[in-house]
């Protein structure tokens, strides 16, 4: 059991490392491919498109194949893609590589969440929060490493090389030590999905939308705050990278505190309070767009308040419907699509409407997240999780 947890946690550190490096690296990648920063924002769209495909593929595979080999192969593909990213000078080829990495990463993301739920079942809430704490830890370390390398006069490619080596080591350790739970019997999975018939569809759609809007806000802020700070001349390149790291550090602390909070409070209590905090800190940034103090405060406060939303909402959905790998894959599709649309459009919007549009977009995403949360609550009360023998 302990080795499984270490394996899943290590995978999510790698997911965080990879995801959070994209924002600070956008200007360098744009120069590498001879494109603009706004055009390079397409990396969010194609990457999330790959993750969407990988999530659906994972939802199908993990019900049928032992999970360890899928996780190991997927993580090896991700590590190789990360290593190659700073060495491709062609925009189109780089986008293809990002799609491949997204497919592999989506399968890993879906698998780690699904296998963790299968391992702990009804007691998975704190473990899901812990899993996503390690995502935040990786997301904090990545831009911090980037800032250190820039301060030391090193090239950005070194950050990608380091992350690739870490990812490959995690894959090798998992292949040699981690034993994943076996796929659930097909009869049980079919009964679980059919248990509520079409009645579970509104709940699943609400959960998908919840993750879609939440991840839209999270990735938009974390991915574009570097460019926001640079465009408004509120920080140089190194300090803008540290600003991104502050956002993810506060996010990580929030995820850590959300573990005991998940034991003491109900999801329906945590989510409204967290989203209210997000709105308050984004409001500070909207009112004082040219203030460095407001920017650093908003980055830390928004990250802290965003932290418990994803795992708490996912846990809330799991309390209302039996999560087979297929249903989990559909719900997580909202996550991957959320990382595609708004983050991909934000560069163009900032270019045309100005950098201050970014926090307004994130605030809108937070409001829509709350509406989707209400949908989970309403539709969750209309049915109970299907009772399925293991």
N, C-alpha and C positions, 0 to 999 in steps of 0.2 A: 504493500500500500504506500509506504513512504517513498519508494523508488518511483512509483507512478506519479506521485505529486511533484517530486523533483523534476521529473521529465516534462510534465505539462507546464510547470512554472518556468522552466528553462526555455521552452518553446515560446512562451508568451513574452519573456524578456527579449528574445530575438525579434518577435513581431513588433514590439515597441521600438527597438533599436532601428529597424528598417523604416518604419512608418515616419518617425519623427525626424529622420535625417533629410527627408525630401524637401521640407520647407527651407531650411538654411542653404541647401545645395541648389535650389532653383536657379539663382543667377549664374552659378558656375556651369550648371548643365545647359542653360540657354547659350552661354558663350561657347561651350564645347560643341554644340550642334549648329551654331550660327543662327539661332532663333531668338525671339523676344521672350521676356519673362512671362508675359501674358500667354503667349503661345505654349510655353513650356508648362503652363498650368494644365494642359491637356494630359499630362502625366497622371493627374488625379482621376481623369475620366477613364482612360484606357486601363490604368492599374486596377481601379475598382471594377471595371467590366470584367477583367480577368479573375478578380476575386469572386465576383458573382458566379461565374462559370465554375470556379473551383469549389465554391460553397455548395452549389447544386450537385456537382459530381461527388463531393464528399458525403452529402446526405444520402446518395445512392450507394456508395462504396462501403461506408462504415456499417451498414446493415447487413453486409454480405461477406466482407473480408476482414481478417484480423487487423486491428487498427495499427499495430506497431510498424508493420512494413510500409503502410501508406504514409504515416508520419515521417519515417526516416527518408523515404524517397522524396517526398514533398520538400522536406527541409534541405536536402542536398541540392535540389533544383533551385530553391530560393537562394542558398549560399552562393552557388555558381553565378546566378543572375546578378546578385549584388556585386560580386567581384568584377564582372564584365561592364557594369553600368558606366564607370567613368572613362572607359576606353573606346566608346563608340561615338564617332563624330557625325553620324548620320541620324537626323531626327526620326525618320520613319523606322529605321532598324532599331533604334533605342525604344520606340513605342512598342514594337513587336516583342522585344525582350521584357519590357514591363508587363505586357499581357501574360507572357509565359510565367513570369515570377508571380503575378497575381493569381493565376490558376493554381499553382502549387501552394501558394500561401493561403488561399481560400480553403483548400482541402485540409491544410494543417489547422487553421483556425476553427473550422467546423468540427474536425476530429477531436481536438483537445477539449472543446466545450462539451461535445457529446459524450466522450469517454469519461470525463469527470462526472457528469450527471449520472451515467450508468454506474459509476463506482460508488457514489454516495446517495443516490436517489433522493428520497425526501429530505435528507439532511444536507443537501448540497449547497444551500444558500451561502454560508460563510466561506466555503471552499471556492465558489464562483467568484466572490468578492476578492479572495486571496489571489486567484488566478489572474484577475484583471489588475490587481495591485502590481504584479510582476510585469504586466504590460506597461503600466505607468513608470515603473522603475527603468525599464529599457528605454522608454520614450524620454525620460529625463537625462539619462546618460549619453544618448546619441548626440543631441545638439551641444551638450557640454563638451564632449570630446571634439566636436567640430570647432567650437570656439577656441579650445586650447591649441588645436593644430594651426588655426589661422593666426592666433597670437604669436605662435612660435615660428611663423613664416613657412609653414609646411603646406603642401598641396592638398586639396579636398579629397583627391583619390585615395589618400592614405586612410581616411575615415571609412571608406567603402571596403578597403582591403581588410581592415581590422574587423569590421562587422561580418564580412564573409568568413573569415577564419573562425570567429566565435560561433557562427551558425553551423559551420561544418563540424566543429567539435561537439556541439549539442546533438547533431544528428548521429554521430558515431557513438556517443555515450548512450543515447536512446536505443540504438540498434543492439548494443551489447548488454544492457542492464534492465530496461523497462519492459514489463509485461503488461499489455493492455487487456482490459476485459473483453470477452468474446462478444461477437455481434448478438443482439437479441434474437430469439427465435422468430422466424418470419410470421408464424401464426399469431404470436403475441403482438408483433408490430402492426400487422393488419388489423387485429382486433382493437388495438389502441387508436388507430386512425379512424376506424369505422365506429368506434364506441360512441362518438358524438355525431357521426354522420356529417351533414353539411352544417350542423349547429356549431361546430368548432371553427368554421371558416371565418366568421366575423372576429373571433378572438385572435386567430392566427394573423389575419390581416391587420388588426389593431397593433399586435406586437411587432409585425413587420414595419408598420408606419412609425411606431415608437422608436425603433432602432434607426430607421431611415432618417428621421428628422434630428434625432439626437446626434448621430454620427456626422450628419451634415454640419452641425454646429461645431462639434469637437474638432473635426479635421480642418474645417475652414479656419477656425481660430488658430489651432496649433500649426497649420501649414502656411498661413499667410501673415501671421503676426510679425515674422521676420521682415517680409517685404513692406508691411504697414509701417514699421518703425524706420526702415531705411528710406521709404518714399517721403515721409514727413520729416526726415532728418532728426529723428528723436534718438538715434543710436548709430554707431558705426557698425561695420560688419560683425566684428567679434562680439560686441555687446548686444547686438540684435540676436546673435546665436545664443548668448547667455539668457536673454529675455525669453526665448523659446524654451530654454532649459528650465527657467523659473516657472513657466506655465506648467511644464510636465512634472517638475519637482512638487509643486503644490498639488497637482493632480495625484501624484503618487502618495503623498501624505494623506490626502483625502481618501484614497482607496484603502490605505492601511487602517484608518479610523473607521471606515465603513464595515470592516470585518466584525468588530464587536457591536457596531450599530445594527448590523443585520440580525444579530442574536436578540437584541433588546427591543428593537422597534419593527413594526410591520412595514412592508414596502409601500403601502398606501400612505404612510406617515413620512417616509424618507423622501420620496420623489418630489412632492409639492414643495417641501422646504428647500431641497437642493435647487430646483428650478427657480424658485424665488430669489435665492442667492445669486444664481447666474444672471438673472435679469437686473438685479441691483448693481452688480459690478460692471456689466456691460453698459448700463445707464450712466455710470460714472465716466466711462470712456467716451460715450457719445456726447456728454455735456462738456467735457474738457478734452477735445481731440488732440490739442497741441501740447498737452502737459506730459512731460516724461514721468512725473510722479504718479499721475493718474494711470498712465500706461502700465507701469510696473505693478501698481496696486491691482489694476483690473486683470492683468495677466495671472497674478498669483491667486486672486480671489475667484476668478472664473474657473481656473483649473481645479481649485479645491472643491468648489461647489458642483462642478460637472462630474467629479470622480465617482460618486455612488450611483449615478443615474443608470448607466448601462447594465451593470450586474444586477441591480435591484429590480429593474424592469424585466429583465430576462427571468429572474427568479419568480417574479409575480406571474408571468405567463406560464411558467412551469408548475405553479400551484393550481392552475386552472385546466390544464390539458396535459395528457401523457405525452412527453417529448420523446418520440422515436427519432432516429437519425434523420428520417425524411422530413418530419415536421420541424425539427431543429434547423435543418438546412433551409427550409422555406422562410422561417423566421429570421435566420441569419442573412438571408438574401437582402433583407431591409438594411442590415449593417453595411454590406458591400456596396449596394446601390447608393446609400447615403454618402459614402466616401467618393462617389462618382460625380453626381450632378452639381451640387452647390460648390464644393471645392474646385471643380473644374471650371465653373463659370465665374468664380470670384475674381480671377485675374483680369478677365475682360471687363467685368463690372467696375473694378477698381481703376482700370485704365480709362474708362469713359466717364464714370461718375465721381472719381476721386477715392483716395484711400479711406476716408472716414465712412464709406459705405460698408466696409467689412464688419464692424461691430453691429451695425443695424441688421445685416443679413443673419448674423449669429443669433441676435435677439429674436428675430422672426422664427428661426428654426427652433429656439427654445420654447416659444409660445405654441408652435405646432406639436412639439413633443408632449406638452402638457395635455393638449386635446386628444392625442393618441393614447396617453395614459388613462384619460377618462374612459376611452373606449374599452381598454383592457378591463378596467374595473366593472363597467356596466355589463359587458358580455361574459366576464368571468363569473358573475353572480348567477348567470342563467344555466350554468352546468357545473358539474363536478368532474375531476379527473377520472378517466375511465379506469376501473379496477381490472388490472391484467396480471395474471400469474407470471412470475419470472420464468 
